[in-house]
Amino acid sequence: MDRENSKIFSKTEKMKMLYEAKAEDVEFSAAEADQDDIEAMDRSREADKRQLGEIMKKE
């Protein structure tokens, strides 16, 4: 890791980065979702919780 170019991000900056990564332009129709889509959404939510937990631990 290059110390001169490294930056320590604040909790707010990390939260913004996580939010921006989630704010993708994706069209989703709950009426058209199948079981695989619902399972993927559940896994995504759980991954977000883990990611947020890691961010909070580092603060």
Helices and strands as residue ranges (DSSP letters): H 11-22, G 30-32, H 35-58
